[in-house]
Amino acid sequence: MTLLAMLLVGLLVVGVVATTVGIQASREQPEEPVTLTTTIRTRTLADEVTGRLVAFPKATVHVPAEGTVTREALTAGANLDEGGVIGVVDERPILLMQGAVPMWRTLAPGSKGEDVRQLQAALARLGYVIYDDAGAFGDSTALAVNQYLAALGYESVDATNASLQSEDWKRTAIPHQQLVFSPSAPVMATSRCGIAGQKVAGELCVLETAEREHAIAFPTVDVSDADLNALEGASVTIPTANGPITGTVGKQYVATKQVNTPTVGEGQTSQGNTGANDSAGIGDDNRIYLRLENADTEKLQAESAKINSAETPVTVTRMQGKADALTVESSALQQDGSQIWVMTDGGRRVNVDTGLCVQGICEIDGDGLADGMAIVLPEVSTNATAERKRQ
């Protein structure tokens, strides 16, 4: 009995030792290599960035006035054509005409200059005959202004703003603050241009041209300052219900012209040349604005409602790849010095030339490569493989 017990104990010890040795040996065996593959696909790659189409007025016009508003005037959001009345102050109309040079003085018989030429051109567009020399305020210009004011229901005045009798029409003038030149018309009032009884000392209201300039707004996280030169000239596609609108990217957007800009701290209007100044807020919203050029303006006008609500997406192609190129995941590319290569699942090394790479996919060109061919990814450890699968 004692001998049997000793034999059983001995067998048990041997079994435990054998098991321990077996476990230890299994732990010391090298891990089986994991082979991962990817597939070559035919694609047309494009490096694209998406922005939003934004419209800005071609120019913003500040309307100066001094006195008491005596009639209801243009309301906020209302449009006004050339020849219309912006507002009425001290029973004198403030008129709108097209012109690049702001109204900086009284225009009267004997006045000469580009502003007079603008006045004459506007009167001619409104149907009045001018036979004075261009830019010279003579009798026919005075008569045209006299008739124009009468058609609007207002009496004529001289250079001192004194009322004229009908026989004194040759002295008809337009005092300084009774005419506003805008670079284009029609215009839209961004604020109400006076309420009857309102006292005005400086600015009556602000107008903006209906003519628009378009820009593409990009988040600064997508487009850095370094990208600006690379984007200039890039093709643009704007999807619409009536088909895509195409164009190109221009230089960084510079704000609209400010006409008759009030002088800071004085509440009065500046009297000088139209200038291009930065508009408040442009670029202060973590977005970069680049001009849209070479686009169909009529189609853009048809999309104005969406553009004004910033609902129109824009796709800009920074770089276009080859059509139907062979592509593979960039992680499949291996490199020896300057030579890039891939390994087929059959174990063949193929040297490749690479092209455009976008979001982890690269164009490749190499002998014997074809669409659908499996390519071996470089070996990774088990832990790295598990991490790859989790991603």
Secondary structure, DSSP 4 states (H G I P E B T S, - for coil): -HHHHHHHHHHHHHHHHHHHHHHHHHHHSPPPPP--EEE-EEE--EEEEEEEEEEEESEEEEEEEEEEEEE--PPTT-EE-TT-EEEEETTEEEEEEE-SS---S-B-TT-BSHHHHHHHHHHHHTT----SPTTB--HHHHHHHHHHHHHHT---B-TTS-B--GGGGGG-BB-GGGEEEESSSSEEESS----TT-EEEEEEEEEEESSEEEEEEEETTTS-GGGHHHHTT-EEEE--TT--EEEEEEEEP-PPEEESPBPTTT-SB--S--EE-PPTTTT-SSEEEEEEES--HHHHHHTHHHHHTT--EEEEEEEE--TTEEEEEGGG-EEETTEEEEEETTS-EEEEEEEEEETTEEEEE-TT--TT-EEEPPP--HHHHHHHHH-
